[in-house]
Amino acid sequence: MDRLHFLLRLDQPLWLTLVYNVGGVVVFLGLAVMWYNRYINRLRETDPEAAESELRPSVLDMME
């Protein structure tokens, strides 16, 4: 149980822990989406065909 003590901070309110963790996930996902959009936009400028193949749903490719 001593090993899990750093995961379960009992000396702070639960709502603070939840806000901190959910906020971290939201920030991480927001940055990931921004980074991916930047990648796609740059790929569209340099190689439009590669960008289209990157955005094409792969399930349709498997069905062909």
C-alpha positions, 0 to 999 in steps of 0.5 A: 500500500505504501507504493500507491500512496503517491497515486492517492493523495489523501491530504488534498480534496478529491475535486482538486485531483480530478480537475488537475487530471482531467485538465491535463488530459484536455490540454494534452489532447488539445495540443495533439490535435493542434500538432496533427492539424499543423502536420496535415496542413503542411503536408497538403502544401507540399504533397496533396496526394499524400495528404489525401491518402493520409486522411482517407479512411483505411476501412474503405481501402481494406474493403477494396 
